[in-house]
Amino acid sequence: MALSDTAIRTAKPLDKAFKMYDEGGLFLQVTPSGGKWWRFKYRFEGKEKLLSFGTYPEVSLLSARQRRDQARTLLASNPPINPSDKRKDDKSERVANKTNTFELWAGKWWQHWQSSKSPRHARYVMRRFELDVFDTLGKLPINDIQAQQVADCVKAIAGRDALDLAKRVHQTIGQVFRYAIAHNKESKVTRNPATDIKPSDIIEARKKENYARIEIKELPALLRAIDASNSQPLTRLAVKLMALTFVRTSELIQAQWSEFDLDAAQWRIAPERMKMKTPHIVPLSRQAIHILQSLKNLTGDGLLVFPNRNSTNKAMSNNTILKALEVMGYKGRMTGHGFRGLASTALHEQGFDHQHIELQLAHQERNAVSAAYNHALYLKQRSSMMQQWADYLDELKAGAKIVPFKQA
């Protein structure tokens, strides 16, 4: 007769252990101490075997029957499989999986990859794993990870509005899987789940603002137009400094003299004035320093580098630079923000490192942990890049044809 849950629950221990039989070889053994153990009796290769399914009520009657049925399915297969051996194999696989984690293979990939990278950049990539990936994927067997788990990891980063970082992490996760596939005798990885999704599938694109800007081939004429402009000296110098530093308009017009160290050739913008809310360093070229020295004669006694014409306690209007460009004949064709796009395009075309450019544009995604570290990243290389950019603008202004940078 089949067991019932009521019969099992009300069964009392005796002086000796006894058995309560269900069907298909399943029974419950009740010990003198009150323990109730599920057992499954079967025969394999002519020998009687016994398999434990755990204790009641942790394993319910329904669960015990399901485990019995799974074992009987193994016995009925061709060739028959010993359920006890299958359990041992599964346990060995679980143990192996604990030493075949994503974190383990990320470390192996990183050791292989970092040999050709700068130590600072290599540390940054590993730090990103530690902060954004290992908590969700690190302890999982790498050969069990599915595309949805990768997607969930990337979504969590994008949810902090760190969209660029989320895309880079997705790319790096894919690199780890490619490395594991190349060593699949150890990793057991045969496919890359990161390739099943694209960042655009799971990350909402930012709405892009359209900032008008001229083509690079038109830049020489614009630079000469700025010099010949009838704008107020303060406005003309503001446009020149924006071209040299390609900061955002708000970052330029609200600049304070206390942010500049001309001896160190640096402009350090406070985090509260930055879009990313982290500090930003602008290396100053010789040309930028010359402009700032001229500005010092105009506004050096006050707090602001570019004060409003009607009140020295307020910054220059946002529209001042846009209006100056309109007067020069560039209405609808060029904005202050357009200098950022021109610089990015020209520097990329000339082979400067993408990370150096993105850092100088303050596009780099930064959080509270990495902000203090990142704002000074690659400062030597960025200083050289900014000087070459300033020299490039001078050469453009002197002659109409496009000239190449020095070796990037």
C-alpha positions in Angstrom: 0.0 0.0 0.0 1.3 3.5 -0.9 2.4 5.8 1.9 0.5 9.0 2.8 1.9 12.2 4.2 -0.4 11.8 7.2 1.0 8.4 8.0 4.5 9.5 7.7 4.0 12.6 9.8 2.2 10.7 12.7 4.7 7.8 12.7 6.3 7.4 16.2 9.8 6.0 16.8 10.1 2.5 18.5 12.9 0.9 20.4 14.2 -0.5 17.1 14.3 1.0 13.6 11.5 0.1 11.3 10.5 0.6 7.7 7.4 2.1 6.1 7.1 0.9 2.5 5.8 3.0 -0.4 5.9 1.6 -4.0 8.7 0.8 -6.6 11.4 0.1 -4.0 10.9 3.4 -2.0 10.6 3.2 1.8 11.0 5.3 4.9 13.2 4.1 7.7 12.2 5.5 11.1 15.1 5.4 13.7 14.7 5.1 17.5 15.9 8.7 17.8 12.9 9.8 15.6 14.8 10.4 12.4 12.9 9.5 9.2 15.2 8.5 6.3 14.2 7.9 2.7 15.7 4.8 1.1 15.5 3.3 -2.4 16.2 -0.4 -2.8 17.1 -1.7 -6.3 19.1 -4.3 -8.1 22.0 -3.6 -10.5 24.0 -6.3 -12.3 22.4 -8.9 -10.1 23.3 -7.2 -6.8 21.0 -5.5 -4.3 21.8 -1.8 -3.8 20.5 0.9 -1.5 20.4 4.6 -2.2 19.5 7.4 0.3 17.3 10.3 -0.7 17.6 12.4 2.5 15.3 12.9 5.5 11.7 13.7 6.0 10.3 16.5 6.2 13.2 18.2 4.4 12.5 15.8 1.5 8.7 15.5 1.1 6.9 12.3 0.0 6.4 13.9 -3.5 10.1 14.8 -3.8 11.2 11.3 -2.7 8.9 9.7 -5.3 10.3 12.0 -8.0 13.9 10.9 -7.0 12.8 7.3 -7.1 11.3 7.7 -10.6 14.5 9.4 -11.8 16.6 6.5 -10.5 14.3 3.9 -12.1 14.6 5.8 -15.4 18.4 5.4 -15.2 18.0 1.7 -14.5 15.7 1.3 -17.5 18.1 3.0 -19.9 20.1 1.1 -22.5 22.7 0.3 -21.2 21.4 0.5 -17.6 23.0 3.2 -15.4 23.6 2.7 -11.7 21.9 5.6 -9.9 24.6 5.5 -7.2 27.4 5.9 -9.7 25.5 8.7 -11.4 25.3 10.5 -8.1 29.0 10.2 -7.5 29.7 11.5 -11.0 27.4 14.5 -10.5 29.2 15.2 -7.2 32.6 15.1 -8.9 31.3 17.5 -11.6 30.1 19.9 -8.9 33.5 19.8 -7.2 35.2 20.4 -10.6 32.8 23.3 -11.3 33.9 25.0 -8.1 37.5 25.1 -9.5 36.3 26.1 -13.0 34.7 29.4 -12.3 34.4 32.5 -14.4 36.6 34.4 -11.9 39.3 31.8 -12.4 39.3 32.1 -16.1 39.0 35.9 -16.0 42.2 35.8 -14.0 43.9 33.5 -16.5 42.8 35.7 -19.4 44.0 38.9 -17.6 47.4 37.4 -17.0 47.7 36.6 -20.7 46.2 39.9 -21.9 48.0 42.4 -19.6 51.5 41.6 -20.7 51.1 44.0 -23.7 49.2 46.7 -21.7 50.3 49.5 -19.4 50.2 48.5 -15.7 47.8 51.2 -14.9 45.3 50.2 -17.6 45.6 46.5 -16.7 44.9 47.3 -13.0 41.8 49.3 -14.1 40.4 46.4 -16.1 40.8 44.0 -13.2 39.3 46.5 -10.8 36.2 46.6 -13.1 35.9 42.9 -12.9 36.1 43.0 -9.1 33.5 45.8 -8.8 31.1 44.9 -11.5 31.4 41.3 -12.6 32.6 38.9 -10.0 29.7 39.4 -7.6 27.3 38.1 -10.3 29.3 35.8 -12.5 32.5 35.2 -10.6 31.6 32.0 -8.6 29.6 30.4 -11.5 31.1 27.5 -13.4 32.2 29.2 -16.7 30.8 26.4 -18.8 27.4 26.8 -17.3 26.9 30.5 -17.8 24.1 31.5 -20.2 23.6 34.6 -22.3 20.8 35.9 -19.9 23.2 35.9 -17.0 25.7 38.0 -19.0 22.9 40.3 -20.0 21.8 40.7 -16.3 25.3 41.6 -15.4 25.6 44.3 -18.1 22.1 45.6 -17.4 23.1 46.2 -13.7 26.0 48.4 -14.8 23.8 50.3 -17.3 21.2 50.8 -14.6 23.7 53.1 -12.9 23.7 55.2 -16.1 27.3 54.0 -16.8 26.4 53.1 -20.4 29.8 53.3 -21.9 31.2 51.2 -19.0 28.5 48.6 -19.5 29.5 48.2 -23.2 33.2 47.8 -22.3 32.4 45.2 -19.6 30.3 43.2 -22.2 33.2 43.3 -24.5 35.7 42.2 -21.9 33.4 39.3 -20.7 33.4 38.1 -24.3 37.2 38.2 -24.4 37.3 35.9 -21.3 35.0 33.4 -23.0 37.1 33.4 -26.2 40.2 32.7 -24.1 38.4 29.9 -22.3 37.2 28.4 -25.6 40.8 28.4 -26.8 41.6 26.3 -23.7 38.4 24.2 -23.7 40.1 21.0 -22.6 40.5 22.6 -19.2 37.5 25.0 -19.2 35.0 22.7 -21.0 33.7 25.9 -22.7 32.6 25.4 -26.3 30.6 28.7 -27.0 30.7 32.3 -26.1 27.3 33.4 -24.6 28.3 37.1 -24.8 28.0 36.9 -28.5 24.3 36.0 -28.3 23.5 39.5 -27.2 24.6 43.0 -28.4 24.8 46.0 -26.0 22.2 47.7 -28.1 19.8 44.8 -27.3 19.9 45.5 -23.5 21.2 49.0 -23.1 19.0 52.0 -23.9 20.8 54.4 -26.1 21.2 58.0 -24.8 19.3 60.6 -26.7 22.0 62.4 -28.7 22.0 66.2 -28.9 22.7 67.6 -32.2 25.5 70.1 -32.1 26.3 71.8 -35.4 29.9 71.8 -36.4 31.9 72.4 -39.5 34.1 69.9 -41.3 37.8 69.8 -40.4 38.7 71.2 -43.9 36.8 74.3 -42.9 38.7 74.8 -39.6 41.5 77.0 -41.0 39.0 79.6 -42.2 37.2 79.5 -38.9 40.5 80.0 -36.9 41.4 83.0 -39.1 37.8 84.4 -38.7 38.2 84.2 -34.9 41.4 86.3 -35.1 39.7 88.8 -37.4 36.5 89.0 -35.4 35.1 92.3 -34.0 33.8 90.6 -30.9 34.8 91.9 -27.5 38.3 90.8 -26.5 37.0 88.6 -23.6 34.6 86.8 -26.0 37.3 86.3 -28.7 39.7 84.9 -26.1 37.0 82.6 -24.7 36.4 81.1 -28.2 40.1 80.7 -28.7 40.5 78.9 -25.4 37.6 76.7 -26.1 39.2 75.6 -29.4 42.4 74.8 -27.6 40.9 72.9 -24.7 37.6 71.6 -26.2 35.9 71.6 -22.8 32.1 72.0 -22.5 30.7 75.5 -22.8 29.5 75.5 -19.2 32.9 74.3 -18.0 34.6 77.2 -19.8 32.4 80.1 -19.0 32.2 79.3 -15.3 35.9 78.8 -14.9 37.5 80.4 -11.8 41.0 81.7 -11.6 41.7 79.4 -8.6 41.4 76.4 -10.9 44.4 77.3 -12.9 48.1 76.5 -12.2 50.0 78.1 -15.0 53.4 77.0 -13.6 52.2 73.4 -13.7 50.4 74.0 -17.0 47.1 72.5 -15.7 43.5 73.5 -15.3 41.8 71.5 -12.6 38.1 71.6 -12.8 36.2 70.8 -9.6 33.8 67.8 -9.7 30.7 69.8 -9.0 31.3 71.7 -12.3 31.6 68.5 -14.4 28.9 66.6 -16.1 30.3 63.4 -14.7 30.6 64.9 -11.2 34.2 63.9 -10.9 37.4 66.0 -11.1 38.9 66.8 -14.5 42.4 67.9 -15.5 43.0 69.9 -18.7 46.7 70.0 -19.6 47.5 73.5 -20.9 49.5 74.0 -24.1 51.8 76.9 -24.4 49.2 78.6 -26.6 46.5 78.2 -23.9 48.8 79.6 -21.2 49.5 82.7 -23.5 45.7 83.3 -23.8 45.2 82.9 -20.0 48.0 85.4 -19.4 46.1 87.9 -21.7 42.9 87.1 -19.8 44.7 87.8 -16.5 45.1 91.4 -17.6 41.4 91.7 -18.2 39.7 89.7 -15.3 42.6 88.5 -13.1 41.4 90.6 -10.1 38.1 88.8 -9.9 36.8 85.3 -9.1 35.7 84.4 -12.6 37.8 84.1 -15.7 34.9 85.0 -18.0 32.5 87.3 -15.9 29.3 88.6 -17.3 29.6 92.1 -18.8 26.8 93.4 -16.5 27.9 91.7 -13.3 31.3 90.4 -12.3 29.7 88.0 -9.9 28.0 86.1 -12.7 29.5 84.1 -15.5 29.4 85.0 -19.2 26.1 83.9 -20.8 25.8 80.5 -22.4 24.8 82.2 -25.7 27.8 84.5 -25.9 30.1 82.1 -27.7 27.3 80.9 -30.0 26.4 84.5 -30.9 30.1 85.3 -31.6 30.2 82.4 -34.0 27.0 83.6 -35.7 28.5 87.1 -36.2 31.5 85.4 -37.8 29.2 83.9 -40.4 28.8 80.4 -38.9 25.2 80.6 -37.8 23.7 77.1 -37.9 27.0 75.6 -38.9 29.2 75.8 -35.7 28.7 75.8 -31.9 31.0 76.0 -29.0 30.4 72.3 -28.4 31.4 71.7 -32.0 35.1 72.1 -31.1 34.8 68.9 -29.0 33.6 66.9 -32.1 36.3 68.4 -34.3 39.0 67.6 -31.8 37.8 64.0 -31.3 37.6 63.4 -35.0 41.0 64.9 -35.8 42.8 63.2 -32.9 41.3 59.8 -33.7 42.2 60.2 -37.4 45.8 61.0 -36.4 46.1 57.8 -34.4 46.0 59.1 -30.8 44.9 56.5 -28.2 41.1 56.3 -27.9 41.3 56.2 -24.1 43.5 59.3 -24.0 41.0 61.2 -26.2 37.9 60.0 -24.2 39.5 61.0 -20.9 40.4 64.4 -22.2 36.8 64.8 -23.4 35.6 63.7 -19.9 33.5 61.0 -21.6 35.0 58.3 -19.3 32.4 56.7 -17.1 33.5 57.1 -13.5 32.0 56.1 -10.2 32.8 57.1 -6.6 35.3 54.4 -6.2 37.4 55.1 -9.3 36.9 58.8 -9.8 40.0 60.0 -7.8 42.1 57.5 -9.7 40.8 58.1 -13.2 40.9 61.9 -13.5 44.7 61.9 -13.6 45.0 58.8 -15.8 47.5 59.1 -18.7 48.2 62.7 -17.8 51.7 62.7 -19.5 50.3 61.4 -22.7 47.3 63.7 -22.6 49.7 66.7 -22.1 51.6 65.8 -25.1 48.4 65.3 -27.1 47.1 68.7 -26.1 50.3 70.5 -27.1 50.3 68.8 -30.5 46.6 69.8 -30.9 47.5 73.4 -30.2 50.4 73.3 -32.7 48.1 71.7 -35.2 45.6 74.6 -34.9 48.5 77.1 -35.4 49.6 75.3 -38.6 46.1 75.2 -39.9 45.6 78.9 -39.3 48.9 79.7 -41.1 48.1 77.7 -44.2 44.8 76.4 -45.7 45.8 72.8 -46.3 45.4 70.1 -43.7 48.7 69.2 -42.1 49.5 65.9 -40.2 50.2 65.8 -36.5 53.6 64.7 -35.3 53.9 61.0 -34.6 51.0 60.3 -32.2 
